[in-house]
């Protein structure tokens, strides 16, 4: 089943600077891993923002599970809530995601906002604290963590919603070697469980490791 369909996407931030994406099309099947490669300015982050309904193309169309995603669609609170629960986004800079007073509350924020019962939200947080080896810092303020710790807390907060699709922008950045190896194994497990992955990364081996396909993006 096609879970993501982008057709002839055109996107620009500034007319004088020109488009970031032009006539860009992409299809992704459920359970597939797609790795986005390319230098700065090639449109990787812009594409991930479009997939998460944070930016909207000036031309072209985006469908998620056959449903057109645009401003009008996401203006409905119920539809927006279902969509954002289904598609998770790890920003390249985790500082833009972290705003709660503790690691625990950061991970719990999404499930609480989605209306999960306190018991279920707490269970998810406890499971993720163990899985991501974050128990020792559960009460610390995320803002004061190291770059690698921030990245893992931000990823745990995304996984807490149990999304069907995970879109990850440079997830291995700032991670020490041991943590990066753990993350690669974790991504393999996510894919094996049927999750769909869209990852912007400079790693040469990622498509092979995840048995996925690679898309090379270039600056226009």
trRosetta pair geometry for C-beta under 8 A, 3 or more apart (Angstrom, degrees):
i j d omega theta_ij theta_ji phi_ij phi_ji
1 29 6.7 119 70 -154 40 76
1 30 4.9 15 69 3 93 122
1 65 7.6 21 150 -128 120 74
2 5 5.5 46 153 -58 130 104
2 27 5.4 -50 -136 -166 118 107
2 28 7.2 109 -153 71 69 39
2 29 6.1 -63 -98 -99 47 57
2 30 7.7 157 -156 -21 4 79
2 66 7.6 106 82 -59 95 74
3 28 6.0 -50 59 97 89 87
3 29 6.6 81 5 -178 91 22
3 30 4.3 108 -43 -73 123 75
3 64 6.8 4 166 -159 65 64
3 65 5.7 -7 -142 -71 62 71
3 164 7.2 -148 -154 132 142 123
3 165 6.4 171 141 -72 136 123
3 196 5.4 -125 67 -59 157 168
4 26 6.9 -13 122 112 109 97
4 27 6.7 162 92 -153 69 39
4 28 4.2 18 50 43 110 105
4 51 6.7 -9 -134 -131 132 110
4 62 7.9 -28 -162 -163 79 86
4 63 7.7 148 -158 84 34 61
4 64 6.3 -7 -102 -109 62 67
4 165 7.2 104 -51 -121 115 153
4 196 7.5 165 -13 154 111 148
4 198 7.4 33 -11 -59 168 138
5 26 7.8 -177 -146 90 30 55
5 27 5.3 7 -108 -109 70 83
5 61 7.8 -2 114 109 94 94
5 62 7.2 153 86 -156 59 41
5 63 4.3 -3 59 56 107 102
5 64 8.0 -158 27 -69 74 30
5 66 8.0 52 13 -85 130 39
6 9 5.2 -25 177 -34 110 125
6 24 6.4 -19 133 116 127 86
6 25 5.7 -180 101 -143 78 41
6 26 4.5 22 46 45 114 83
6 27 7.5 -151 31 -66 66 47
6 47 7.9 -28 -91 -149 170 98
6 50 7.5 71 -113 119 127 133
6 51 8.0 -65 -64 -83 123 85
6 60 6.9 27 -179 158 77 127
6 61 7.5 177 -149 90 42 51
6 62 5.4 -5 -104 -106 74 77
7 25 5.3 23 -123 -117 41 101
7 60 5.6 -177 92 -161 58 88
7 61 4.9 3 52 53 104 89
7 62 7.9 -165 22 -72 70 37
8 23 5.3 -29 -139 -133 69 56
8 24 7.4 108 -150 49 16 38
8 25 6.0 8 -44 -66 45 100
8 59 6.6 -62 129 131 96 99
8 60 4.2 -164 94 -105 66 97
8 61 7.5 38 53 17 86 72
9 21 5.1 -12 113 130 103 132
9 22 8.0 -125 98 -113 60 9
9 23 7.5 101 54 -164 47 3
9 24 4.3 -42 57 63 99 93
9 25 7.1 160 3 -73 84 45
9 47 7.9 103 104 -114 160 83
9 50 6.8 65 -151 175 144 169
9 57 4.7 -122 -155 -99 84 158
9 59 7.3 146 -157 89 29 67
9 60 3.9 -147 -91 93 39 163
9 61 7.9 -119 -79 37 74 28
9 62 7.2 46 -90 -62 116 93
10 19 5.9 -68 -164 -126 80 140
10 21 6.4 -167 -131 100 25 78
10 22 5.4 33 -117 -121 82 56
10 23 6.8 26 -71 -41 89 46
10 24 7.7 153 -69 15 40 86
10 57 5.8 112 62 -177 47 110
10 58 5.4 -62 100 65 95 91
10 59 3.8 21 38 50 118 104
10 60 5.6 147 7 -13 69 111
11 19 6.3 109 73 -156 41 89
11 20 5.3 -40 95 56 94 98
11 21 4.4 36 34 43 97 103
11 43 7.6 126 65 -140 117 112
11 46 5.8 170 104 166 144 129
11 50 6.8 -115 -67 -69 153 132
11 55 6.8 66 -150 140 139 123
11 57 4.6 -87 -70 -118 92 76
11 58 6.3 148 -107 6 43 84
12 15 6.3 81 128 -87 143 43
12 17 7.1 164 -166 78 101 86
12 18 6.3 -117 -123 149 123 25
12 19 4.4 -82 -72 -100 97 54
12 20 6.2 154 -105 0 44 77
12 58 6.5 -16 27 -4 85 137
13 17 6.6 -10 68 62 90 132
13 20 6.5 52 -12 -28 93 122
14 17 4.3 61 77 17 106 108
14 18 8.0 -1 86 16 71 32
15 18 7.6 39 -177 -73 33 32
18 220 6.4 -136 129 103 120 116
19 22 4.4 96 104 -61 152 101
19 220 5.6 -4 84 66 85 162
20 41 7.5 -128 -133 -170 91 61
20 43 4.6 143 155 -99 91 93
20 46 4.8 101 121 -8 145 171
20 220 7.0 177 -144 17 18 118
21 24 4.4 -56 -175 -3 107 140
21 43 4.7 116 -68 -147 87 145
21 46 6.1 -158 -24 107 113 131
21 47 6.6 117 -77 -74 142 86
21 50 8.0 -50 20 -22 159 152
21 57 7.1 -71 79 -114 124 113
21 220 7.8 177 -93 -28 15 133
22 220 5.8 88 7 -106 120 152
23 60 7.9 172 -111 -77 30 126
24 43 7.3 -154 -76 140 160 155
24 47 7.4 -105 139 -100 153 112
24 60 7.4 0 57 -114 71 170
25 60 7.9 -150 -82 -146 73 127
26 34 7.6 96 -177 -169 126 163
26 47 8.0 49 13 -158 152 130
26 215 7.0 -5 -115 -105 124 163
28 32 5.3 -151 -171 70 84 127
28 34 5.4 -88 -108 -23 123 136
28 196 6.4 110 138 -169 120 125
28 198 6.7 -69 -88 -77 171 107
29 32 4.5 92 63 -24 81 126
29 196 7.7 -160 103 -115 44 116
30 164 7.4 -43 -138 171 101 115
30 194 7.3 5 153 -179 97 86
30 196 5.5 -88 -143 -63 46 122
31 191 7.0 96 -170 -165 65 69
31 194 5.0 -54 -98 -150 102 55
31 195 7.2 96 -112 67 51 20
31 196 5.9 -49 -33 -78 18 74
32 196 6.0 19 48 -134 61 87
32 197 7.5 -124 108 43 46 69
32 212 6.5 110 173 -131 72 89
32 213 7.4 -15 179 17 115 99
33 187 7.8 84 -119 163 137 108
33 191 5.4 -29 -51 -107 118 135
33 196 7.7 -176 -78 -163 46 47
33 197 4.2 3 -118 63 80 113
33 198 7.9 -175 -155 -73 48 33
33 199 7.1 -4 -169 8 93 112
33 207 7.4 172 113 -130 108 56
33 210 4.1 -85 106 139 168 127
33 211 6.9 99 37 75 123 58
33 212 3.0 -90 90 -84 95 134
33 213 7.6 149 90 21 65 55
34 197 7.0 -179 30 98 57 67
34 198 5.1 -3 64 -114 101 71
34 199 7.4 166 87 26 52 66
34 212 6.0 -149 -72 176 24 122
34 213 5.9 -18 -115 68 68 82
34 214 7.8 145 -165 -101 58 22
34 215 6.2 14 -178 -5 103 114
35 199 5.3 -23 -113 72 67 95
35 200 7.9 130 -168 -104 56 22
35 201 6.0 -58 -155 43 101 104
35 203 7.9 -91 -156 69 137 89
35 206 5.0 142 -114 99 146 115
35 207 4.5 -115 21 -71 139 88
35 210 7.3 138 -51 49 113 131
35 212 5.7 119 -19 99 95 129
35 213 7.2 -163 25 97 81 34
35 214 4.7 -29 70 -108 104 71
35 215 7.1 170 82 23 51 69
36 44 4.6 144 133 -129 133 103
36 47 6.7 176 -115 68 157 143
36 48 7.9 -130 20 -51 158 99
36 198 7.0 38 -22 177 109 82
36 199 6.8 -166 21 94 80 41
36 200 4.3 -33 71 -100 115 70
36 201 7.4 111 63 17 65 58
36 215 5.5 -24 -109 69 60 99
36 217 5.9 8 -169 -9 94 125
37 201 7.4 -39 -89 74 68 57
37 202 7.2 100 -135 -114 80 42
37 214 5.8 17 -9 -174 120 106
37 215 6.9 173 24 83 77 45
37 216 5.0 -31 75 -107 106 61
37 217 6.7 165 79 19 47 76
38 42 3.2 -122 148 97 130 166
38 43 7.3 -9 101 44 156 72
38 44 5.7 174 59 -46 111 111
38 216 6.0 125 -69 -171 89 55
38 217 3.5 -71 -34 69 156 80
38 218 6.0 -136 -133 -69 118 36
38 219 7.6 152 176 -36 114 66
39 42 5.4 114 59 -32 57 117
39 218 7.9 36 30 -130 91 51
39 219 6.6 -47 72 -27 104 109
41 219 4.5 25 113 -104 104 119
42 217 4.1 122 148 116 115 97
42 218 5.5 -58 -134 -127 106 8
42 219 5.1 -83 -89 -55 61 63
43 46 4.8 -62 -155 49 65 118
43 47 5.6 72 145 -31 87 99
43 217 5.3 -125 58 175 95 134
43 219 7.7 158 -17 -101 86 48
43 220 7.8 52 -41 -15 124 100
44 47 5.9 -58 -154 32 26 111
44 48 6.7 21 153 -14 63 105
44 169 7.2 134 131 -129 104 91
44 200 4.0 110 169 -127 127 132
44 217 5.7 166 -64 54 80 151
45 48 5.7 -54 -150 37 36 110
45 49 6.4 39 151 -21 67 103
45 92 6.3 -52 -102 -20 121 129
45 169 5.7 54 -107 -132 83 137
45 200 6.7 -73 -67 9 57 175
46 49 5.6 -54 -150 35 33 113
46 50 6.5 34 151 -19 65 103
46 55 6.4 -66 -158 71 71 158
47 50 5.7 -53 -152 34 33 112
47 51 6.5 34 151 -20 66 105
47 200 7.9 141 63 -70 110 121
47 217 7.5 -127 -16 -101 143 157
48 51 5.5 -51 -147 35 35 114
48 52 6.4 19 157 -7 65 110
48 89 6.5 129 164 -137 105 107
48 167 4.8 157 -145 160 97 126
48 169 5.5 -144 45 -68 172 106
48 198 6.9 171 -106 116 87 118
48 200 6.3 -84 -41 -20 132 125
49 52 6.0 -68 -148 46 30 101
49 54 4.3 -88 -164 74 83 108
49 55 4.1 46 126 9 117 111
50 53 7.8 43 -176 -68 31 25
50 54 7.6 -90 -62 53 22 69
50 55 5.2 -57 -73 78 64 91
50 56 7.0 119 -126 -103 81 26
50 57 6.1 34 -126 -41 133 91
50 62 6.1 -171 158 -74 102 154
51 62 7.3 -156 -101 -157 47 138
51 87 6.5 -156 144 -170 87 143
51 89 7.8 152 89 -91 96 110
51 165 7.8 -117 164 134 120 140
51 167 5.4 147 94 -83 136 158
51 198 6.5 -89 174 75 176 161
52 84 7.6 60 -168 -116 83 77
52 87 5.6 -166 -110 124 68 123
52 89 4.4 4 -92 -59 152 140
52 167 6.2 -131 -53 51 106 145
53 56 7.7 17 -150 -72 53 86
53 69 5.7 -104 -85 174 101 120
53 74 5.1 138 -169 -80 137 156
53 80 7.4 -168 131 -135 159 84
53 83 6.2 59 -19 131 151 138
53 84 7.2 -94 49 -75 131 86
53 87 7.7 121 1 68 100 140
54 89 7.6 -4 -20 -37 132 179
56 70 6.0 79 -140 -148 126 68
56 71 5.6 -41 -63 -45 165 91
57 60 4.9 -27 115 57 152 103
57 62 7.1 133 9 -27 117 109
61 68 6.3 -56 -166 -132 109 101
61 70 7.9 -57 -137 -60 71 113
62 68 7.2 105 78 -156 54 58
62 69 4.8 -53 102 59 104 100
62 70 7.3 144 49 -66 95 70
63 66 5.8 -4 169 -138 122 14
63 67 6.2 147 -159 65 79 28
63 68 5.4 -42 -98 -89 80 48
63 69 6.7 158 -113 2 24 84
64 67 5.7 -33 68 61 71 87
64 69 5.2 47 0 -38 107 128
64 83 6.7 99 75 -136 154 100
64 86 7.3 128 158 103 134 136
64 87 7.0 -75 -137 -49 149 132
65 86 7.8 -67 -11 168 133 157
67 73 7.1 136 153 -150 100 145
68 73 6.1 -173 100 -54 75 143
69 73 5.5 -117 -132 73 39 147
69 74 6.8 45 -163 -43 79 106
69 83 6.8 127 -118 -140 116 145
70 73 5.2 98 48 9 62 103
70 74 7.2 -150 93 5 29 93
71 74 6.3 -73 -146 49 27 97
71 75 6.2 43 154 -43 66 102
72 75 5.6 -43 -149 11 30 120
73 76 6.9 -61 177 23 37 103
73 79 5.8 -113 170 133 74 147
73 83 7.9 89 133 -50 110 151
74 79 6.5 -129 -106 103 38 104
74 80 4.5 82 -160 -95 73 96
74 83 6.5 -78 -104 45 94 153
75 80 7.5 156 18 -48 6 122
76 79 4.2 58 83 18 111 111
76 80 6.4 173 83 -15 54 88
77 80 5.6 -57 -143 39 29 113
77 81 6.2 32 158 -24 65 107
78 81 5.8 -54 -148 32 28 112
78 82 6.6 24 156 -14 62 105
79 82 5.9 -57 -151 38 33 109
79 83 6.2 31 154 -19 67 109
80 83 5.7 -58 -147 38 29 111
80 84 6.1 18 161 -11 67 111
81 84 6.3 -60 -141 42 25 102
81 85 6.4 27 157 -20 61 109
81 114 6.9 143 -173 -124 103 76
82 85 5.9 -59 -151 35 28 112
82 86 6.5 23 154 -19 63 111
83 86 5.8 -65 -153 36 31 109
83 87 6.4 -15 166 17 70 108
84 87 6.6 -67 -127 57 32 81
85 114 5.7 98 -97 -121 118 136
85 161 5.4 -144 -145 176 65 119
85 163 6.6 -176 155 -99 43 79
86 163 5.7 94 169 -150 22 83
86 164 4.9 -12 -164 22 81 107
86 165 6.4 39 146 21 76 94
87 163 5.8 106 -112 -164 6 133
87 164 7.3 -36 -71 58 52 82
87 165 4.7 -13 -113 71 72 111
87 167 6.5 17 -178 -4 95 112
88 158 4.0 111 178 -175 124 99
88 159 7.0 86 -174 -69 172 36
88 161 6.0 163 -86 60 112 118
88 163 3.7 -166 -22 10 101 152
88 165 6.9 180 26 92 69 57
88 166 4.9 -17 67 -113 107 68
88 167 6.9 178 88 27 52 69
89 158 6.7 -151 56 -120 30 126
89 167 5.0 -12 -107 70 70 103
89 168 7.9 177 -154 -81 40 38
89 169 7.7 24 -175 -10 82 104
90 94 7.6 -25 -169 -92 84 87
90 97 7.7 -47 -143 -45 51 162
90 151 7.8 59 -175 -162 122 75
90 154 5.9 111 -140 127 88 107
90 155 5.4 9 -106 -95 135 74
90 158 5.3 -79 -66 -27 84 159
90 166 7.3 24 -8 -178 104 95
90 167 7.2 -168 27 96 69 54
90 168 4.4 13 48 -125 120 71
90 169 6.1 -159 97 28 74 71
90 171 5.8 49 102 -94 150 95
91 94 6.3 152 72 -91 95 37
91 96 5.0 -83 121 66 167 116
91 97 5.3 177 22 -40 121 112
91 154 7.0 -86 42 179 84 145
91 169 5.9 -20 -164 47 27 128
92 169 4.0 -76 -59 125 78 118
92 170 4.8 50 -129 37 89 115
92 173 7.0 36 -164 32 77 150
92 200 7.6 -47 -79 82 105 127
93 96 5.2 76 92 -5 97 105
94 97 5.4 -62 -162 39 57 111
94 98 5.9 40 150 -19 87 112
94 147 7.8 141 34 -160 117 60
94 150 4.2 160 88 142 137 100
94 151 5.1 -151 -35 -88 142 47
94 153 7.1 107 177 66 142 87
94 154 3.8 -137 -137 -28 111 149
95 98 6.2 -64 -134 39 32 102
95 143 7.5 67 -133 -124 87 71
95 150 6.7 -2 -63 -180 62 150
97 154 4.7 90 78 -132 142 112
97 157 6.9 166 153 71 122 142
98 106 5.9 -9 -135 -129 83 137
98 142 4.0 -126 -174 119 133 141
98 143 6.5 178 116 -68 119 61
98 150 6.2 -96 -21 -151 153 97
98 153 6.5 52 -100 104 125 123
98 154 6.2 -88 -54 -78 98 93
99 106 7.8 137 47 -111 46 93
99 142 7.9 -32 -10 59 16 129
100 105 4.0 -157 169 105 137 105
100 106 4.2 -165 44 -74 125 66
100 109 5.7 -148 -57 -56 137 128
100 142 6.7 67 62 3 75 124
101 105 5.9 29 51 46 72 148
101 141 6.1 -50 -168 -111 49 86
102 105 4.7 89 57 12 86 99
102 106 6.9 -140 96 -11 45 86
102 138 6.8 31 165 149 110 55
102 139 5.2 -40 -142 -147 125 39
102 140 6.7 115 -142 62 70 26
102 141 6.6 -60 -90 -88 44 45
102 142 7.6 103 171 -28 14 82
103 106 5.5 -53 -149 30 32 117
103 107 6.6 24 158 -13 65 104
103 129 7.7 107 126 -110 115 100
103 134 5.9 -149 162 164 145 123
103 137 5.4 84 -20 120 156 85
103 138 5.1 -119 74 -141 114 33
103 139 7.1 -44 31 -13 93 13
103 140 5.8 33 -20 57 109 76
103 142 5.8 126 -84 -73 65 87
103 145 7.7 82 -78 -58 111 140
103 153 5.4 -105 -136 -123 94 127
104 107 6.4 -66 -158 38 27 102
104 108 6.1 14 154 -10 66 117
104 125 6.0 66 -158 174 73 137
104 129 7.3 -3 -101 -78 76 132
104 138 4.7 51 -55 178 98 91
104 139 6.7 5 -6 -81 116 50
105 108 5.5 -62 -138 47 34 109
105 109 6.3 60 157 -55 66 89
106 109 6.0 -33 -156 -8 27 116
106 142 5.3 70 -58 -46 153 141
106 153 5.7 30 101 168 146 113
106 154 7.9 -66 161 -85 129 47
106 156 8.0 77 107 82 101 104
106 157 5.4 -76 146 -78 84 129
107 110 7.8 -57 178 24 36 98
107 124 7.7 -159 148 118 104 91
107 125 4.8 128 104 -126 117 89
107 128 5.6 -171 -166 86 143 139
107 129 7.1 -162 37 -60 167 82
107 153 6.9 -108 -58 -162 93 75
107 156 5.0 -36 -110 123 115 109
107 157 5.0 -127 -109 -87 49 70
107 160 5.2 151 -178 -65 77 144
108 111 6.0 -69 -160 50 52 105
108 112 5.6 49 150 -24 84 114
108 121 5.4 75 -151 164 91 110
108 122 7.3 12 -114 -86 123 48
108 124 7.8 136 -108 79 65 100
108 125 4.8 -17 -72 -73 89 138
108 160 7.2 -141 -92 -166 25 155
109 112 5.9 -68 -152 39 25 110
109 113 6.2 22 158 -19 66 110
109 157 6.6 7 44 -148 102 116
110 113 5.7 -59 -146 36 29 109
110 114 6.3 19 159 -13 65 110
110 157 5.9 130 -11 178 122 80
110 158 7.7 111 -40 -104 165 25
110 160 5.1 132 61 88 121 115
110 161 4.7 -80 147 -60 135 104
111 114 5.8 -62 -145 41 31 107
111 116 4.3 -37 177 30 92 138
111 120 7.0 -148 -180 112 130 89
111 121 4.0 162 115 -119 127 90
111 124 5.6 148 -65 56 159 147
111 125 7.5 -126 29 -46 141 91
111 160 5.4 -97 -33 152 104 108
111 161 6.6 -164 -69 -89 66 60
112 115 7.9 61 174 -57 31 17
112 116 6.7 -76 -83 50 30 88
112 118 8.0 32 -107 -101 91 62
112 121 5.4 60 -65 -130 71 158
114 161 6.5 122 -27 -127 152 98
116 120 4.6 -114 175 88 110 117
116 121 4.6 138 95 -59 118 89
116 124 7.5 10 136 2 166 136
117 120 4.7 85 60 11 85 103
117 121 6.9 -157 89 -6 39 88
118 121 5.7 -57 -143 40 30 110
118 122 6.0 29 159 -19 66 109
119 122 5.9 -56 -147 38 26 110
119 123 6.4 29 154 -22 62 107
120 123 5.6 -52 -147 33 32 113
120 124 6.5 32 155 -19 64 103
121 124 5.9 -56 -153 34 31 110
121 125 6.5 28 153 -18 65 107
122 125 5.7 -56 -147 37 33 110
122 126 6.2 31 157 -18 67 107
123 126 5.9 -56 -147 37 29 109
123 127 6.3 30 155 -19 64 108
124 127 5.8 -58 -149 37 30 111
124 128 6.2 21 157 -14 66 110
124 160 5.3 103 144 -150 126 81
124 162 7.9 -102 -129 -37 133 104
125 128 5.9 -62 -147 41 29 106
125 129 6.2 35 155 -25 66 105
125 160 6.8 21 -82 -124 64 125
126 129 5.7 -49 -145 31 30 114
126 130 6.7 26 156 -13 61 105
127 130 6.0 -63 -159 38 30 108
127 131 6.1 25 151 -18 68 112
128 131 5.4 -52 -135 40 36 112
128 132 5.7 14 170 1 71 112
128 134 7.5 -6 129 36 75 126
128 156 4.5 125 166 -161 126 108
128 159 6.3 153 -117 88 126 115
128 160 5.9 -57 -34 -82 160 86
129 132 6.7 -64 -134 50 19 93
129 134 4.9 -104 -144 72 63 92
129 135 4.9 91 155 -77 107 69
129 138 5.6 16 -135 -93 136 115
129 156 7.7 78 -71 -165 44 153
130 133 7.4 17 -177 -76 30 41
130 135 6.4 33 -84 -50 54 116
131 156 7.8 152 76 -116 104 106
131 186 8.0 104 164 -118 109 123
132 152 5.2 149 -175 172 121 111
132 153 7.7 142 135 -82 152 42
132 155 7.4 159 -113 83 137 102
132 156 4.8 -73 -23 -77 160 124
133 136 7.9 0 164 11 71 100
134 137 5.6 -70 -169 56 73 94
134 138 6.3 108 130 -74 85 71
134 149 7.7 124 -119 -154 98 89
134 152 6.5 -177 -73 122 118 120
134 153 6.5 124 -129 -87 149 79
134 156 6.7 -68 -2 -37 154 164
135 138 5.6 -15 -152 -35 38 116
137 140 4.4 -45 -169 19 83 127
137 145 6.7 78 177 -105 149 116
137 149 6.5 -11 76 -161 172 134
140 144 6.4 -113 172 70 104 107
140 145 6.4 109 118 -70 129 94
141 144 4.9 65 77 10 97 107
141 145 7.8 -155 95 -28 53 82
142 145 5.6 -42 -159 3 46 120
142 150 6.2 100 179 -117 92 80
142 153 5.4 -160 -124 114 114 161
145 149 3.8 -117 173 95 121 124
145 150 4.9 158 85 -57 115 76
145 153 6.7 114 42 -6 168 138
146 149 4.6 92 52 9 79 104
146 150 6.9 -140 92 -8 40 87
146 174 7.7 173 142 172 86 112
147 150 5.7 -54 -149 34 30 113
147 151 6.5 32 153 -22 64 104
147 173 7.8 -75 155 131 121 82
147 174 3.5 -111 130 -156 114 137
148 151 5.6 -52 -150 31 33 113
148 152 6.6 28 154 -14 65 105
148 174 4.7 -161 -70 137 62 87
148 175 4.8 116 -130 -105 104 47
148 176 6.0 -10 -100 -9 165 79
148 179 5.8 108 -175 65 126 165
149 152 5.9 -57 -150 38 33 108
149 153 6.3 32 154 -18 68 106
150 153 5.8 -56 -146 38 31 109
150 154 6.2 31 156 -19 66 108
150 174 7.6 -18 56 120 96 153
151 154 5.8 -57 -148 38 28 111
151 155 6.4 26 154 -17 63 108
151 171 7.0 132 -180 -162 117 57
151 173 6.9 -180 -98 78 148 73
151 174 5.4 156 -26 75 137 119
151 175 6.2 -99 77 -62 148 92
152 155 5.6 -53 -144 38 32 110
152 156 6.3 36 154 -21 65 104
152 175 7.7 104 -53 -103 96 106
152 179 6.9 -90 -66 -164 127 129
153 156 5.7 -52 -147 35 31 113
153 157 6.5 33 152 -21 63 104
154 157 5.7 -54 -152 32 32 112
154 158 6.8 32 149 -18 63 102
155 158 5.6 -53 -153 33 37 112
155 159 6.3 32 152 -15 69 106
155 168 7.6 26 -113 -121 104 115
155 171 6.6 74 -89 -144 130 110
155 183 7.8 -24 160 -126 177 113
156 159 5.7 -55 -142 41 33 109
156 160 6.3 52 152 -41 64 98
157 160 5.5 -35 -150 11 32 123
158 161 6.8 -62 -177 26 38 103
158 163 7.0 -47 169 6 82 126
158 166 6.6 96 142 -133 127 99
159 162 7.1 41 175 -76 54 42
159 163 7.7 -103 -118 19 35 87
159 166 7.6 3 -86 -101 73 132
163 166 5.9 131 80 -72 118 69
163 195 7.6 77 96 -141 69 111
164 195 6.6 -178 -174 -132 37 67
164 196 6.2 25 143 21 77 103
165 195 7.2 155 -100 -174 26 79
165 196 4.4 -28 -107 75 78 108
165 197 7.6 176 -158 -78 61 23
165 198 6.9 17 -179 2 104 104
166 190 6.7 -21 13 167 143 151
166 195 6.1 23 -1 165 106 127
166 196 7.3 166 23 85 62 55
166 197 5.5 -14 66 -112 93 69
166 198 7.4 -174 94 33 49 66
167 198 4.5 -12 -112 71 79 106
167 199 7.6 -172 -155 -76 43 41
168 171 4.2 -9 168 -48 127 119
168 197 7.2 -21 11 -161 111 91
168 198 7.3 159 22 86 65 54
168 199 4.7 -7 63 -115 101 80
168 200 7.1 -153 99 31 56 68
168 201 7.8 16 104 -53 101 103
169 200 4.9 6 -128 50 59 120
170 173 4.3 24 151 -16 111 122
170 200 6.0 -39 -39 99 64 92
170 201 6.1 139 -106 -103 47 59
170 202 7.3 20 -115 -2 95 90
171 175 8.0 14 141 -18 62 135
171 183 6.3 -173 135 173 113 142
171 187 7.8 134 85 -70 155 130
171 199 6.6 -60 4 -143 116 109
171 201 7.0 -41 29 -86 79 112
172 175 5.4 -90 -164 34 54 122
172 180 5.0 57 -148 -131 100 105
172 183 6.4 180 -96 83 76 145
172 184 7.9 27 -92 -59 118 88
172 201 6.4 62 15 -137 112 115
172 203 6.2 64 25 -46 155 126
175 179 4.2 -129 -169 96 102 113
175 180 4.4 138 107 -65 121 80
175 183 6.3 -39 -155 -6 172 140
176 179 5.1 83 56 16 74 105
176 180 6.9 -141 94 -10 31 93
177 180 5.7 -58 -145 36 28 112
177 181 6.5 29 157 -19 64 104
178 181 5.9 -54 -152 33 30 110
178 182 6.6 31 150 -18 63 105
179 182 5.5 -52 -150 36 36 114
179 183 6.3 37 152 -22 67 104
180 183 5.6 -51 -147 34 32 112
180 184 6.6 36 153 -21 63 101
181 184 5.8 -50 -151 31 32 112
181 185 6.7 31 152 -14 63 104
182 185 5.8 -59 -155 38 33 110
182 186 6.2 35 149 -22 68 107
183 186 5.3 -53 -146 36 35 115
183 187 6.4 37 155 -20 67 102
184 187 5.8 -52 -149 34 31 110
184 188 6.6 35 150 -20 62 103
184 206 7.9 -131 -122 -118 102 78
184 209 6.0 -43 -167 155 116 149
185 188 5.6 -52 -152 33 34 115
185 189 6.6 35 150 -19 65 103
186 189 5.6 -53 -153 34 34 112
186 190 6.5 37 149 -21 66 102
187 190 5.5 -48 -147 33 36 115
187 191 6.5 34 154 -16 65 103
187 197 6.5 70 -164 -113 101 156
187 199 7.6 18 -144 -67 144 150
187 210 6.2 -54 129 -96 114 119
188 191 5.9 -56 -150 38 30 108
188 192 6.2 31 152 -20 65 109
188 209 7.0 -90 -74 153 109 89
188 210 6.4 -142 -92 -109 68 69
189 192 5.5 -54 -145 38 32 113
189 193 6.3 30 155 -19 65 107
190 193 5.8 -61 -152 36 29 109
190 195 4.3 -46 168 47 88 139
190 197 6.7 99 106 -66 121 116
191 194 7.9 115 -180 -17 31 8
191 195 6.1 -85 -86 64 34 82
191 197 5.9 -53 -81 -8 98 126
191 210 5.8 137 -32 -161 163 95
191 211 7.5 160 138 53 150 96
191 212 7.7 -111 -123 -61 150 107
197 210 6.8 -84 70 -176 148 149
197 212 7.0 -83 75 -91 112 149
199 206 6.6 -117 98 159 137 145
199 210 7.9 119 21 2 141 167
201 206 5.2 62 87 -16 144 165
203 206 4.2 92 90 -37 116 108
205 208 5.4 -67 -167 50 63 111
205 209 5.4 63 139 -29 90 109
206 209 5.6 -57 -141 38 31 111
206 210 6.1 5 167 2 68 113
206 212 7.5 -24 132 48 78 121
206 214 8.0 116 77 -92 89 104
207 210 6.4 -73 -143 51 23 93
207 212 4.9 -109 -144 75 66 84
207 213 6.2 25 -152 -153 120 9
207 214 4.2 -67 -67 -53 154 99
208 211 7.4 21 -172 -74 31 40
